[in-house]
Amino acid sequence: MALVSPNGEQYDSLLRQLRDRMEEGCGETIYVVGMGSDGGDWGLDEKDMEASVATVCSMCEQLDADLIPLRERNEAAGLVRDYLIRRRVGELDFLEVRVAVVGNVDAGKSTLLGVLTHGELDNGRGFARQKLFRHKHEMESGRTSSVGNDILGFDQEGQVVNKPDSHGGSLDWTKICEKSSKVITFIDLAGHEKYLKTTVFGMTGHLPDFCMLMVGSNAGIVGMTKEHLGLALALNVPVFVVVTKIDMCPANILQETLKLLQRLLKSPGCRKIPVLVQNKDNVIVTASNFSSERMCPIFQISNVTGENMDLLKMFLNLLSSRTSYRDDQPAEFQIDDTYSVPGVGTVVSGTTLRGLIRLNDTMLLGPDPLGSFIPIAVKSIHRKRMPVKEVRGGQTASFSLKKIKRSSIRKGMVMVSPRLCPQATWEFEAEILVLHHPTTISPRYQAMVHCGSIRQTATILSMNRDCLRTGDKASVHFRFIKTPEYLHCDQRLVFREGRTKAVGTITKLLQSTNNLPSNSKPPQIKMQSTKKAPLRKEDGTTAAGDDVTTIAQTAGSNVTQPV
């Protein structure tokens, strides 16, 4: 395509092409000027380059976007330049990319986030991570046990805008969001094996766009590293690897770790193409090809000396969100945490899955233990502690709700638009793959199912094979134990119990709550019948009393009649 003084028709087609590329990349794209599409030599001379850049500038003005130069290089026929084109967003809006941070214990996850978000290097003694911990026991042990959230803001030029407060060193999230055109949200997950449940919840419930796998160069690939990598692959999240502590690691050990890492990524289970990132050119090449999911960049950094930290920041700035959303779909929001704020009331936080939610919209909240949904009004909306008027698909937000107790909301509930007429489901079928199981799985096996922000124990009622072992695939019929949930076909699920892990996709929803399953009501009736029974014998048997007892017996409960 000729960028040098194009005629009207060519200009329109170039504009259309750029608009499509920006929509595909959720508001940003990497544009290369001087790359011939006709297979000739790459490169332009000075005059043509300036004319081309002027054309691209005018296209960006039309699309209301910024043009950020990334690099310039000499090719066979002259200059080639790479630009990042990013849609301009208002004061109160920003592009958001979520990155989950996983890796083994002591790989330096929290320390790296402390260095990135607070802009100060670590002292090698746990100085940087102190700012991130949420609980007292995390401060004392230095281990993350909850799902932490930290943000890193980039302005139009791709510079980091995080400036910690001079008193106390805390970050003002509202200021960061106002100055940023793009915010990276880091979901800091726990590396310790006993917090695997929390880590799985962070990976399924917070819907990360990318996953940053941390490896300590001196320890190598140990412990939970493979588990976490497997989890990211099972959920189809593109992974990039960060090797930390290269300042204290002997050269031969570092090489050994990198060799093992490359072998692991090339193995048949992963089938990735590992790329060691050494300079800015590598960053641009990997970032533009990263969402194709095959390429896996490996960064080597030190939190103490700050080596290669600028490459990692540049890479994070170039990442664009993987999912695009239309505003006209009915709104849907999944809840992954609830709070009770003094003076405000009940607050829920989570991710908008699709659609557009505005202030004072009425949404349906549910399902409750009986599978019903209740209408509720959204009183105020915050994104990253900044008040906003509306929130779109793919963005995280928190809402304050009117007239509802925190105790009646649980993780895994959803808020949906009344247009959807939502139904809660007790039973569903899923195609699953067993990743690891010590013995065999047969019907009536129970395991914890994670699906989005839902986590609940489910029983296997039946499956299309007699028993399942490690590595088997099957179609399985599940049933929730406690409460019905709001599910979709094609949702990814992870189920685990002790050392057993399996992943799968929901293929069919079987039973809606209109016909309640037989085991949902009797427990309450049993309790009533045993409480009422002694009274009933004293003041003559009432018809209602008999009624309760007969129901309890037909439901198959062994209520003993007091004599």
N, C-alpha and C positions, 0 to 999 in steps of 0.2 A: 504494500500500500504506500502510495507516495505522500509523505508528510510535507514535502517541499512544495509550497504554493499549490495546494490542491484546488480543483474547481468545485463548484457548488455540490455536485452529485457525490464526488469523492469525499468531500468534507462531511456531508450528511451520513454517509456510510461509516466513516471513521468514528463519528460521534455516536452512532448507534452501537458500534462494536464496543466502544469504551464504556457506554452506559451498561451494556449487557455484562461486560467483565466486572464492573463495579458492583452490580447487583449480585453477581455470583460470589464475589468476595465480601459480601455484607458491607459495602461502603468503601472498600479500598482495593487497589490492585497495584502490581509492580509493572511499569511500562518501560519497555526498552526502545530507545531511539537510535536508529542507525543499524538495525538488524534487518537485513534484506529478507523479504518473504519469498523472493523469486529464486533463491538458491545461489545468488551471486556472492561476491565478496562482501563481508560485513564492513561497516564503517562509512563515515561521511567526512567531507572536508569542512573547514571552519564555517564557510558561508552557508552551505547547505544545513549544517548542524544548527546554526542560529535560526534559520528559517523554519526548520522542523520544530525546534523548541518553541518558537513563537506560535506555531499552529497548535501544539499540544497545550500551551498556556491558554489560548483562546478557547479551546475545547473545555478545559478545566473551569474557566470562568462561566461558561454556559451551564455546566453541570454543578456549579457552586462547590468546587472541590479545590484542595490545596495541592501544589506540585512541590514535592520535596526531593532534591537531588540526593542520590545514594552514592554513586561512584561514576568515574569516567575512566575508560581504558582505550588503548590504541589497538586496533585490529588491522587486518591486511590492507583495507582500503581507506583507513582513517579512524575517526573517533566513534566510539559507541558509548552512550550514556544510559544509566538506569535511573528511573525516577519512581518514587512512591506517590501514587495519587490517592488522596484520602478525602472523603466527603466532609465538608465543613459541618460542624454540629453547633447548636446554640450554646449559650452559657449553661443552661440547665440540662444539657444532654451530652452523652459521650458514648463512644463505641465500647463494648465490653467483651473481653475474652477471659474465659475461666481456665485456669491451669491447675490441675491437681498435682501435688508434690508428694511423691512416694519414694520408698527405698528402705533399706534395713535400718535398724537402730544404729545410732551414732554415725550415720552417713553425712550428717551436717545439714539436714533439711531446714530446721528452724534457724540455724545460724546463717545460711545463705539468704533466707527470706529477710532476716534482720538486717543483713548487709545491703541487700537490694532496696528494701523499702525505707530504711533510715539513712542510707548513704554514708554510713561510717563503717570502717573495716573492723574486723573482729580482733581480739587480742590473743586468741588461741586458748582462752580460759572461760569461754561461755559468756562473754560480754554481750555479743550481738543478739543472742537468742532470748536474753532476759526480758527484752521489750515485748516479746510476742506472747509469752505464756499467759493463760487465762486463769489457772488455778494455783493455789499455794503448793499443792503436792508436786506440780510440774516444776515450779521454781526450785524445790528442794532436790528432786531427783534429776532434773534436766531432761526428762522424757515428756514428749507430747502425748496426752491421753485423750484429748478432745479434738474436734474438727475446728481448726483455727482458720480465720479469714484475714488476709492482709491484702492491701492494694498498692499498686505501683502505677502512677499516672504519667502519661507521655503527652507533651504539647504538640502543636502543629509541626515543629521542626524535628520532632523525635527526641527531644531532651527530656530527662526525668524531672518531674515537678515536685517530687516529695521533698519537703523541707521540714525536718523535725523542729518542734518547739524548742527554744533555747532553755526553757525551764521544764525539767522533767522529761524532755525528749519524746513527748507523745505526738502522734500525727493528727493534724486536723483534716479529717476525711472530706469535710464539706469544701474546704479551700482547694484541696487536691482535685476534686471532681469539677469544680468551677473552672480551674485552669486547664484541665486536660481535654484533649480531643479523643483520647483513648485510655481506658483503664484496664490493667490486667489484674484480675482477682486471683490471688493464690489461695488454694484450698490446702492448708497445711495438715497432712494426715499423719497418723501415728505409725511408727515403724515397728513397734514391739508386737510380738506374736499374740500376746494376750489381748491386744486392742484390735485384733483383725476385724471384729464385728463393726467397730467404729469406722475403720478404713473402708470396708466394703460399702457401708452406708454413705460415706463421703463420695465414693466413686459412682454409686448408682443414683443417690439422691440429689447431689449437687450438679449433676450433668456437666462435667468438665468438657471443654472443647479439646484440650490437649493434656498430656500427662508428662510431667518432668520426673524422670527416674534418676534418683541420686545414688551414686556409688562412691564409697570411701576408697580412695586409691590404695591406701595401705592395707585395708581389710579385704578388698576384692569383692567378688560376687558371692555373698554369704547370706545365710538366714532367709529373710523374707524377700530378698531382691527378686528371685524367680517367681515367687507367689504373686507379687505386685505386678510384675511384667505380664504374667499370665492373665491376671485380672483385667489389665488395661486392654490386652489383645482380645479377650473374650467379649469386652464391651465395645470393641471397635473404636478405641480412642487412640489417635496417633501419638507415638511416644518419642520424646527426645531425651538423651542421656546426659547427665552432668557428672563428671568425675571430680570429686573435691579433694582437698588436702594435698595438692601436688607440691606445696612448699616443703612439707615434712616427709615426703615419701621418697625413698631411694629410687634412682632412675630405673634399675632393673625390675623392681617390684611394679612400678608404674607401667612399664612395657608389658609385663606379664598380665596385669589386670586388663589393659586395653586389648591384648590378644584374646584373652578369654571372653571379654565382652563382645568383640567382633564375631567370635565363633558362635556365641550364644545367639546373637542377633541374626546370623546367617542360617542357623539351624532350621530344620524343616518346620518346627512349630511356629517360628517367628517369620521367616522368609523376608527379612528387612535388608536394606542396603545401608550398612554403616558408613558414615562419612565423618572423618576427623576434621573438626573445624579449626583452622589455623589462622585465617585472616578474614578481612571483610568480604572479599570476593566469595569465599565459601559460604559466608552467612547469607548473602543475597541469593546464591544459587539454591541453597538448601531451603531457605524460607519460601522461595517461590514454588518449589516442587514438594513442599512438606505435606500439604494436605492431601496429596495423592496417596499418602499412607505407606508407601514402600520405603521411602528414604528415612533414615534415622540419623540425625546429626549427633555427634558426640563432642561435648565441650569439656575442656580441662581447665578447672579454675582453682584459685586459692582465695579463701575468705580473709586470710590474714594479710597477704601482700596485695590482693586485689588484681592478680594477674588474669588476663582474659575476661575480666568482668564486663568490659565495654562491648565485647563481641556478644555476650549473652544478652545484655540489655538491648543491643541493636536487633538481635534475633527476635526477642519478645515484642519489640516495637513493630516488627514486620509481620507478626502472626495475625491472621484475620479469622474472625469467627467462622466456624464450619457450616452453621445452619442458617438458612434464610427463612424469614417468616412473612406471611401476608397479614395485613391488619384486618382484612375483612372476615377472617375465620372467627368462629365463636370463641370467646376467651376461655382459657383454662390455666389454673395456677396450682402448683403442687406445694404443699406445706412441709418444710423440713425442720422447723423449730417454732416454739411458742414462748412468749414472755408475758409477764404481767408487769406493766410499767406504772409506778405510782402516779396518779393524776391523769393518766392517759387511758388506762384500762388494758384490755387484752390486745396483744400485738402478735401477729404471725409473720414469719419470714419464709421465703422460698423462692422458687423460680417460675416465671411465667412461661408456660410451655408454648402457647400460641395465642394469637389474637391481641386485643388491645383493652386494657382496663383503665377506666378514668375514675377520677374522684367522684364519690357519691353514687357509683354504680351499685346496683343490687345484684349480688351473686348468690349462687346456691352453694352452701357449705355442707360437706358430708363425705362419705356416708357415716352415720352414727352406728352404734352396735346393732340397730335394727335394720340398717340399710337405707334409711331415709335421708333426704337432703333438706336443709332449712334455708330460707332466704335470709340474707344478711347484707347490711350496707357497709361500704368501704368509707371510713371516716377520714383517713389521711394516708398518703403513700410516701414512703421514703425509699430512695435508692442510695446505698452507701452513706447513710446518715444525712442525706440531703433531701429536703422536701421537694417533691415533683407533683405534677398534675396528672400524669398518665404514665403507664408502663406498657412496653410492647413485648412480643414473643422473644424468648431468649435472654431476657434481662432478669436479674435477681432484684427482689424488692421486699419491703416489709410493709404490711397494712395494719392500721389499728381498726378494730371492729367494734361495732356498737352492740350493747345488750347481749353479751355472751360471756360465760365464765371460761377461764383458761382451762379448767379441769375437763370441760366437755370437748376440747380439741386435742387431737393426738397427731403425732407425726404420721404422714401417710394419707391424711385427709386431703381433699382437693376443694378448690373453689372454682366453680364452672359457671358459664353463662346459662341463664334459664333456657336459651334457645336449644341447648343440647339435650334437654330432657334426660338427665343422667340416670343410669341404673347401676346399682351395686351388684357385685358378683360373688357368689360363694365358691363356685367350682369352675375350673378352667382346664384346658388341655395345652400342653407345651411340648415342643421338640427339645429334648435335652441331651447334653453330652456330658458324661461323667469324667471329670478330670482326674479325680483321685478318690479311691475308696478302698479301705483295707479289706473288706469282705464283699458280700453281694448285697444289692438293694432289691427288695421285693415289695409287693403291695403291703400297705399298712405301715410303711416306713414313714417316719416324721422328720422333717428338717425345716430349718429357718429359710424362708424365701425372701430375697431382697429384690424388689422390682420398683425402680424409681425410688421415691422416698418411703415406700411401703416396706415394713419388715414384720413378718408374722409367720408363725409356724403353720405348715400345711402338711396334710397327710396325702400319701399316694394311694388313690383308690384302686386304680388299675393301670396296666400298661401293656404295650403290644409285644412284650417279651416276658419270659418267666422271671428272669432275674437280670440285674445289671451289674457289670463289673467295671473296673477302670478302663476308660477309653471307649465304652459302648455308647451308641446313640439310640434313642428310643422316643416314642411318642407317649407321654405320660398324662394321666388324668389326676389333677390335684384338687384338694378341697381345703379351704381355710378352716382353722380350728376355732377361732374366737369370734371374729367379726367379718362381715363381708367387706370387700374393697372395690374401688373404682379402677377398672383395668381397661386396656386397649389390646386389640390384636397387634401382633408384631412388636410388642414391648420386649426388651431384653430382661432376662431374670438370672439371678445367681442364687443357687441354694447351697447351704452349708450346714454341717452339723459335726462338731468336733473336727476331725481331720478330713472329713468328706467335703469335696467341692464339686459342683456341677454348674454348667451354664446352659442357657437355652433361650428360646423365643416362644412367646405365647402364640398359639395358632388359633385357638377357638375359645370363646367364652360360653359356658354351658348353661348356667342357671342364674337367672336374675332373682332379686329378692321378692318379687311379687308372690312366688310360691315358697314360703319360708321352709327350710329343711327341718326335718322332724327334731333335730337335736338342739334347735335354738331356743325353744320355749320351755320344755319340761323342767330344767333345773330350777327355775323360779317357782314353778308349781310345786315341786317336791318340797321346797322349803316351806311354802305356805301350808301344805297339807300336814307337815310334821308339827308346825307351830299350832295350827288350829285343832289338831286331833285331841289333845287333852281337854280343851274347853268343850269340845263337841260332846264328849261322853257325859259331862256333868249336867249340861242344860238341854238334854234331848238332842237327837241327831237332826240337823237342819238339812234341807234339800241341797242347799249350796255346798254344805260340807261334803255330802255324799258325792256331789258332782266333782269336786276337786279331787277326791280320792280316786274316783273311777278314772278321771283323766290321767292322774299320776300313774295308775296301774297300767292303763293302755299304752302309755308312753314307754313302758318297759322298765319302770323304776321299781326298786324293791322297798317300798315304804311299808314299814311294819305297823300294823294297827295296834295302838295301845289298848290293853284290856281293862 
